[in-house]
Amino acid sequence: MTTEQPTTSLRAASSAPGWVVPDLRDPVRTIGRRTFDFDHRVAVMAIVNRTPDSFHDKGATFALDRAVEAAVRAADQGADWVDIGGVKFAPGPELSADDEIDRVLPVVSQLAEQSDVVISVDTFRPEVAAATIAVGASVVNDTTGLSDPRMASVVADSDATIVITHSTAPPRQQLPEPPRYADIGREVVDFLRERVDRALAAGIPESRIIVDPGHDLNKNTVHTLELTRRLPEVVALGYPVLAAVSNKDFVGESLGRPRGERLPGSLAAATVSAMLGARIVRMHDVVESVDAMRMVEAVLGWREPVEARHNT
């Protein structure tokens, strides 16, 4: 089955003109031990990096006990999802698959024992995906968009969901020259469509596919801002869209804010992404992000207020 001619279209929520509500092939998804109706929900994916060189936290959760503590805390703070990574996307020292497994597997295992939160693993290696699925991960977040064709087979042979992300450089490699796009919206959509077809051909059902346009991944700030404005073109593929916008350089460069001062801009980018059809946002600051997305749902009428006493 291919996706050459998407059969889905976009519709504006009748109660909120200007908001994009995607027509999803499979809006109700059971992922791990939780069920989401993405017609009426924006999920918050928290981030736990068990790396010594992550761009945001600079290794704050590299120690195993701190990584597990951060993951459990994120779930307790209301995150729907916790994304665990052992290798950053950007170029850096080589790390073997075995070493990556040693970093992420115990975090996945211990979190699965303590919470029903959805657990994803941020990896491009099939070996890491297989090992972590076996101990409780229910999502593989592949920021290289199935660059290794074996990844699709690993996911197809499990019950896991795959996140297919747009990026253009080989894993952990620097682009030989600055990125250039003739039409970034079209090129990102074409890439994602081709990689979705790859997943379908391997036997991954549509109900286990999520797409991510790859904010800042092999893109400059101008590219990412345009891609965000054109997010409805990605949404039109008909799969839930993940927007990984938290604390990224496009936020910092847009506002002139260094790392550590990008929370307001990140929340704005996440909210705009939700308005334009994203259904999962990947965020560092859990409490603030959960509040922002629950407020989006309340404004759209998808969620009742916790209380409604004002002027009653």
C-alpha positions as CSV (number, residue, x, y, z in Angstrom):
1,M,0.0,0.0,0.0
2,T,1.3,3.4,-0.9
3,T,0.5,7.0,0.0
4,E,1.2,8.7,-3.3
5,Q,-2.2,10.4,-3.3
6,P,-3.2,11.2,0.3
7,T,-7.0,10.7,0.7
8,T,-7.1,12.9,3.7
9,S,-7.9,16.6,3.8
10,L,-7.9,19.4,6.4
11,R,-10.9,20.9,8.1
12,A,-11.0,23.9,10.4
13,A,-12.7,23.2,13.8
14,S,-16.1,24.7,13.4
15,S,-15.9,26.1,17.0
16,A,-12.5,27.8,16.4
17,P,-12.0,29.1,12.9
18,G,-8.3,29.1,11.9
19,W,-7.4,26.0,13.9
20,V,-6.5,23.0,11.8
21,V,-8.0,19.7,12.9
22,P,-6.5,16.9,10.9
23,D,-8.5,14.1,9.3
24,L,-6.5,11.2,10.7
25,R,-6.5,7.7,9.3
26,D,-6.5,6.2,12.8
27,P,-7.2,8.9,15.3
28,V,-7.7,6.6,18.3
29,R,-4.5,4.9,19.1
30,T,-3.5,2.4,21.8
31,I,0.2,3.0,22.4
32,G,1.7,1.0,25.2
33,R,-0.7,1.0,28.1
34,R,-2.5,4.2,27.2
35,T,-5.1,5.1,24.6
36,F,-5.3,8.5,22.8
37,D,-8.0,10.1,20.7
38,F,-5.9,12.4,18.6
39,D,-9.1,14.0,17.3
40,H,-9.4,15.5,20.8
41,R,-6.0,15.4,22.4
42,V,-2.6,16.9,22.2
43,A,-0.1,14.6,23.9
44,V,3.0,15.9,25.7
45,M,6.2,13.9,25.2
46,A,8.8,14.6,27.9
47,I,12.5,14.3,27.2
48,V,15.1,12.4,29.2
49,N,18.6,12.3,27.7
50,R,21.0,9.8,29.2
51,T,23.9,11.5,27.4
52,P,26.8,13.5,28.7
53,D,26.6,16.0,25.9
54,S,22.9,16.8,25.3
55,F,22.4,20.3,23.8
56,H,19.9,21.4,26.5
57,D,20.7,19.8,29.9
58,K,24.4,19.2,29.3
59,G,24.3,15.8,30.9
60,A,22.1,16.5,34.0
61,T,20.4,13.2,33.6
62,F,23.4,11.1,32.4
63,A,23.7,9.2,35.7
64,L,21.3,6.2,35.8
65,D,19.6,7.2,39.0
66,R,19.0,10.7,37.8
67,A,17.7,9.5,34.4
68,V,15.2,7.2,36.1
69,E,14.2,9.9,38.6
70,A,13.6,12.4,35.8
71,A,11.5,9.9,33.8
72,V,9.3,9.0,36.7
73,R,8.9,12.6,37.7
74,A,7.9,13.6,34.2
75,A,5.2,10.9,34.3
76,D,4.0,12.1,37.7
77,Q,3.9,15.7,36.4
78,G,1.4,14.7,33.7
79,A,3.5,13.8,30.7
80,D,1.7,11.4,28.4
81,W,4.9,10.1,27.0
82,V,8.6,9.9,28.0
83,D,11.2,9.8,25.3
84,I,14.6,8.3,26.3
85,G,17.7,8.9,24.3
86,G,21.2,7.6,24.7
87,V,22.9,9.4,21.7
88,K,22.2,13.0,20.6
89,F,21.3,13.7,17.0
90,A,24.1,16.1,16.4
91,P,27.6,15.0,15.4
92,G,29.8,13.7,18.2
93,P,32.0,10.9,19.4
94,E,31.0,7.5,18.1
95,L,29.1,5.2,20.5
96,S,28.5,1.5,19.9
97,A,25.1,0.0,19.8
98,D,25.9,-2.1,22.9
99,D,26.9,1.1,24.8
100,E,23.7,2.8,23.7
101,I,21.7,-0.1,24.9
102,D,23.5,0.0,28.2
103,R,22.5,3.6,28.6
104,V,18.8,3.4,27.7
105,L,17.7,-0.1,28.5
106,P,17.8,0.2,32.3
107,V,15.9,3.5,32.2
108,V,13.2,2.0,30.1
109,S,13.0,-1.1,32.2
110,Q,12.7,0.8,35.5
111,L,10.3,3.3,34.2
112,A,8.0,0.5,32.8
113,E,7.9,-1.0,36.3
114,Q,6.9,2.2,38.0
115,S,4.5,3.9,35.5
116,D,2.0,3.2,32.7
117,V,3.3,6.3,30.8
118,V,4.1,5.7,27.1
119,I,7.8,5.0,26.7
120,S,9.7,5.8,23.5
121,V,13.3,5.4,22.7
122,D,15.1,8.0,20.6
123,T,17.4,5.8,18.4
124,F,18.2,5.1,14.8
125,R,19.7,1.7,15.6
126,P,17.5,-1.4,15.1
127,E,19.5,-3.3,17.8
128,V,18.7,-0.6,20.3
129,A,15.0,-0.6,19.3
130,A,14.7,-4.3,19.6
131,A,16.3,-4.5,23.0
132,T,14.3,-1.7,24.5
133,I,11.0,-2.8,23.0
134,A,11.6,-6.1,24.8
135,V,11.7,-4.4,28.2
136,G,8.8,-1.9,27.8
137,A,9.3,0.7,25.1
138,S,6.3,1.0,22.9
139,V,7.5,3.7,20.5
140,V,10.7,4.0,18.4
141,N,11.5,7.7,17.7
142,D,13.8,7.4,14.7
143,T,15.2,10.9,14.0
144,T,16.8,9.6,10.8
145,G,13.5,8.5,9.2
146,L,14.3,4.8,8.8
147,S,17.7,5.5,7.3
148,D,18.6,1.9,8.3
149,P,16.0,-0.3,6.5
150,R,16.3,-2.9,9.2
151,M,14.5,-0.6,11.6
152,A,11.2,-1.0,9.8
153,S,11.5,-4.8,10.1
154,V,12.2,-4.6,13.8
155,V,9.1,-2.4,14.4
156,A,6.9,-4.4,12.1
157,D,7.8,-7.6,14.1
158,S,6.6,-5.9,17.3
159,D,3.6,-4.0,18.6
160,A,5.6,-0.7,18.7
161,T,4.8,2.6,17.0
162,I,7.3,4.3,14.8
163,V,8.0,8.0,14.6
164,I,9.4,8.8,11.2
165,T,11.3,12.1,11.2
166,H,12.6,14.2,8.3
167,S,16.4,14.7,8.3
168,T,18.9,14.6,5.5
169,A,22.4,13.9,6.9
170,P,23.6,10.4,7.7
171,P,23.3,9.5,11.4
172,R,25.7,11.6,13.6
173,Q,27.3,13.2,10.6
174,Q,27.7,16.9,9.8
175,L,26.2,18.1,6.5
176,P,29.1,18.8,4.0
177,E,27.5,22.3,3.3
178,P,24.7,24.4,4.7
179,P,21.2,22.9,4.0
180,R,19.4,24.2,1.0
181,Y,15.8,23.6,0.0
182,A,14.0,24.8,-3.1
183,D,10.6,24.2,-1.5
184,I,11.0,23.0,2.1
185,G,7.3,22.1,2.6
186,R,7.1,20.0,-0.5
187,E,10.5,18.3,0.1
188,V,9.7,17.4,3.7
189,V,6.3,16.0,2.7
190,D,7.8,14.0,-0.2
191,F,10.5,12.6,2.1
192,L,8.0,11.6,4.8
193,R,5.6,10.0,2.2
194,E,8.5,7.9,0.8
195,R,9.6,6.7,4.2
196,V,6.0,6.0,5.2
197,D,5.7,3.8,2.1
198,R,8.9,2.1,3.3
199,A,7.3,1.4,6.6
200,L,4.0,0.1,5.1
201,A,6.0,-2.2,2.7
202,A,7.8,-3.7,5.7
203,G,4.4,-4.5,7.3
204,I,4.0,-1.6,9.8
205,P,0.3,-0.8,9.8
206,E,-0.9,2.8,9.4
207,S,-2.2,2.7,12.9
208,R,1.4,2.5,14.2
209,I,2.9,5.4,12.2
210,I,3.6,9.0,13.4
211,V,5.5,11.6,11.4
212,D,7.7,14.4,12.5
213,P,8.9,17.2,10.1
214,G,12.2,17.5,12.0
215,H,12.3,21.1,13.4
216,D,16.0,22.3,13.1
217,L,17.3,18.9,12.0
218,N,19.5,19.7,9.0
219,K,17.6,23.0,8.6
220,N,18.4,26.6,9.5
221,T,16.1,28.9,11.5
222,V,14.5,30.4,8.4
223,H,13.8,26.9,7.1
224,T,12.3,25.8,10.4
225,L,10.0,28.8,10.7
226,E,8.7,28.3,7.2
227,L,8.2,24.6,7.9
228,T,6.2,25.4,11.1
229,R,3.9,27.8,9.1
230,R,3.4,25.0,6.6
231,L,2.8,22.3,9.1
232,P,-0.7,21.7,7.7
233,E,1.0,20.2,4.6
234,V,2.6,17.6,6.8
235,V,-0.7,17.1,8.7
236,A,-2.4,16.4,5.4
237,L,-0.5,13.1,5.1
238,G,-3.1,11.8,7.6
239,Y,-0.8,10.6,10.4
240,P,-0.5,12.1,13.8
241,V,2.3,14.8,13.7
242,L,4.9,15.2,16.3
243,A,6.4,18.6,16.8
244,A,9.8,18.6,18.5
245,V,10.3,22.3,19.2
246,S,11.5,22.6,22.7
247,N,14.5,24.9,23.4
248,K,15.7,24.5,19.8
249,D,18.0,27.0,18.1
250,F,15.2,28.3,15.9
251,V,13.5,29.5,19.1
252,G,16.7,31.0,20.4
253,E,17.6,32.7,17.2
254,S,14.1,34.1,16.6
255,L,14.1,35.7,20.0
256,G,17.8,36.4,20.7
257,R,17.6,34.0,23.7
258,P,20.4,31.7,24.8
259,R,19.8,28.2,26.0
260,G,18.1,28.3,29.4
261,E,15.9,31.3,28.4
262,R,13.7,29.7,25.7
263,L,10.8,28.4,27.7
264,P,8.2,31.1,26.6
265,G,9.3,30.8,23.0
266,S,9.1,27.0,23.2
267,L,5.6,27.1,24.6
268,A,4.5,29.5,21.9
269,A,6.0,27.3,19.2
270,A,4.3,24.2,20.7
271,T,1.0,26.0,20.8
272,V,1.2,27.3,17.3
273,S,2.1,23.7,16.2
274,A,-1.0,22.4,18.0
275,M,-3.1,25.0,16.3
276,L,-1.8,23.9,12.9
277,G,-2.5,20.3,13.5
278,A,0.3,18.7,15.5
279,R,-0.9,16.1,18.0
280,I,2.2,15.4,20.0
281,V,4.7,18.0,21.3
282,R,8.1,17.0,22.5
283,M,9.1,19.2,25.4
284,H,11.7,19.6,28.2
285,D,9.6,21.5,30.7
286,V,6.8,19.2,31.6
287,V,4.5,21.1,34.0
288,E,4.4,24.2,31.8
289,S,4.0,22.2,28.6
290,V,1.2,20.0,30.0
291,D,-0.7,23.2,31.2
292,A,-0.3,24.8,27.8
293,M,-1.6,21.8,25.9
294,R,-4.5,21.2,28.3
295,M,-5.4,24.8,27.9
296,V,-5.4,24.3,24.1
297,E,-7.8,21.4,24.6
298,A,-10.0,23.5,26.9
299,V,-10.3,26.4,24.5
300,L,-11.3,24.0,21.7
301,G,-14.0,22.5,24.0
302,W,-12.2,19.1,24.1
303,R,-11.7,19.3,27.9
304,E,-14.0,20.5,30.7
305,P,-12.5,23.2,33.0
306,V,-11.2,21.7,36.3
307,E,-13.7,24.2,37.9
308,A,-16.0,26.8,36.5
309,R,-16.9,29.2,39.4
310,H,-16.1,32.5,37.9
311,N,-19.2,34.8,37.7
312,T,-21.5,31.9,38.7
